[in-house]
Amino acid sequence: MLGDLLKIVLSDKKLGRGAQLELQIDKASVLLNKKIGEEVDGTFLGLTGYKFKISGGSDKSGFPMERSMEGTGKVSVLRRIAMSGRHKGQYRRENKRGNMISPDIEQVNLVVLEYGDKSPEELFPKKEGKKEEKGEKKEEKAEKPKA
């Protein structure tokens, strides 16, 4: 974990939203030696009653974790680009990190499985983004009559 913080990215499939938290190293020790696909209780984040599933992460160099690779090490693997088409038979070398969370991991992705005491709307606040602004502009244009 680079520095003093570990980034936790939470996602909720029901709401279709995500949130990012930063966690101190001493609290992140709960996640050490856990693998992708394991369930984690949300009390270490201060979210009682919540259950999360570890869905991935990346290390301090930006290399993603790979579910099929056991351990914590970084490995360079050959991946087939495509089974058919223009790139048939071609391979690409990719660097991947193992499926176990180690001190080198900087970001961990979690997916909500069960909800707890805090409402999901508080945990995943709705952001006013470009999509909503475009929708509002379209409504304004529709209201104005053309001359």
N, C-alpha and C positions, 0 to 999 in steps of 0.2 A: 504494500500500500504506500503509494508515494505521498510524502508529507504526513499530515495528521488526519486526513479525512478519506473516507471511502464513499463513493457516489452510489446511491441506491436509486434505481429507476423502477418505479411502480407502474403497473399498467392494469387497467380494468377493462375486460372485454365487454361487459354489459353496457357501460357508459361510453366506451370507445375513447377513453381519455387516459392520460398518463401524468405522472408527477415525479419530480426528482428531489431527493433528499440527500443531505450530506451527513455522514455518521462518523463519530469519533472512533479511533482505532480500538479503544478499550471496549466499546459496545459491539464492535464488529467481530470480536473473537468468537461470538456465537456462530458466525457463518463459516469460520475456518474449518477445513476438511469436510465440508458438505459438497455433494455432487450436484450436477445439473439434473433436474427432475425430482429432487427431494423436497419435501414439504417443511416449512419453517413457521414457527409461531411468531406472531407480530409483536409480542411484548417487548422485544429488544428495541423496537422502533417507537414504543410508547402507544401502540395500537392494540389494546387488549381485545381479544376475541377474534382478531383477524388471522387467517391462515394464508400463507403465500407459497408459491411453488417457484423454485429457482429455474429460470429459463435460459440463462446464459450470462455473459459478461465479457470483459476485456481486460487485458493487463496494462501495465504502465507504458508499454510501447505501442499499444493500440491493437495488438493481435487478439482476435476473438477466441473464445473458448469453444471447443468442439466436443459435442456429446459423446461421440464414439471413441474418443481417445482417453484412456485411463491415466490417472495421475495428475501431476501439477506441472510437468515440464513443457517446454516449448519445442515443437517438432516441425520440420519442413516436410510436407507431404506432396505427392503428385496426385492431382485430381484430373479426371477426364472432363473436358470441356463440354462435349456433346456426344450423344450416341449416334446421331445421324445429321445430315445437312452439311453445310459448308465446313464446319469445324470437326467433322467426324474423324476420330482417331487421334485428335490432338490432346495433349495434356498440359497442365499448368502447375507450376510449383507454388504452393501456398504455405505460409507460416501459420500455425495454429497452436493454441495453448490447450492443455489437458482439461478434463471435465471437473476437476476438483479445485475448490477455492483455496488459494494460498495467499501469503502476505504480498505476493507480487501483483495480485489482482487489484485493479483500481476502480472498476465499475461492476456492479452486480445487478442483473435484471430480475425482477420479481413480478409474478402474476398473481392477482387476487383470486383465491379459491373460495374462502368463506369471509363473510362480513362480520364485524364486531360492533362495539359500542358506538364508535364515532360514525356519523353518516358518511356515505361515499361522496356526497356533494361537498362536504367539508374537506375531505382528503383530496379529491380531484376537482378543484374549482374550475368553472367554465371560463375560458379565456376569450376575450373579444378579439378575434383575429380577422384576417383579410376576407375569409369566406363570408362572415356576417356583414362586413362592410360592403362587399359586392352585392349581397342580397338586398341591403338597405338602399343602395344606389339604384338598383334595378327597380325597386318599388317606387322610388322618387321619380324616376324617368317615366314609369308607367302612369303615374298620377298626372304628370304635366301633359296637357293636350298640345299636339303639334299644330303650328300655325299654317 
